[in-house]
């Protein structure tokens, strides 16, 4: 890899290459901050599987996670998302 930008780009696109993670990110962009419980009825995956997807998105820098007591809240890192996928909101939330 040439530099940090390239390494980050690979992480971002690998994270977005999974349909579940793409769906999680779209919901976060559309709705703002959500808790893990907010995804329970939208994704029919086990809690460990969802945790894996959250962690992958967080490690790629695409989401920020905030803990409050026993609950975790997530929101999209729009600045990073727009850096690697310009006009994501316009293009991907229309459908």
N, C-alpha and C positions, 0 to 999 in steps of 0.2 A: 504494500500500500504506500502511496505517496505521502499522505499527510493525515492529520486528524480529521479533516473534512471527509476524506474518502472512507476512513474507518467508521465515522459516524453515519455516513450515507448507507453503508452496507448494513449496519445495525437497524437503521430506520426501515429500509426496504425489506429486510428479512422479517422484521416485526410485522410490517403491513402485508406481507405475503401470505398470511394466514387469515382465512375468512372470519374466524371468530374475533381475532384481534382487530381486524379492520372494522368489524361491526361495533366492537366496544368503543373504538376511537370515534367512529361516526356518531354514536350516541352521546359521547362526552362533548363533542364539538357542538352538537345540536342542543343538548340540554344543559350544559355547564357542568357543575360539580354534582357527582352522584356517589352514593355509597355502594358497597358490594351488594347489599340486599336489593338495590334497585335493578340489578342485572338478573336476579334469580328467575323471574318469570319470562325474561327475554332470551335466555340461553339455557338450553337443557343439558348443561354440563355439570359435572361434580364440582364441589368446592375446591378440591385440589387442582383440578384442570383449570378452573377460572383463576385461581391464584397464580398458576404458571403463566397464563396469558397476561395478567396484570403485571407480574414481575418482568416479563419480556418487554412489555411496552414501557415500563418504568426504566429498565436498563438501557433501552434505546433512547431515552429522554423524551418520549412522546407523551407521557403523562406524569403528573406530579401527584404524589400520594400524601395525604394528611391524616394523621391518627388523632382520634378524639375518643378517649376512653377505650372501649373495646371495639369501636367502629373505625373503619378506614374510609376515607372519602377521596375520590379521584377527580382530576380535571385534566383536560388536554393542555399540553404545552403548545399553544398556538404559534408562538414565535418560532420554535424549532420546526414545527410541522410546515409552516409557510416557507421556511428556508429550503426544505427539501422537496416539498410538494406545493409549489405556488398555486394559489387559488383553490386549495383543497375544499374550503367551505362552499365556494360557488359551484364547483364542479361536482363534488361528491354528495352534497346534501340535496341536490335537485331531484335525485332519483329515489 
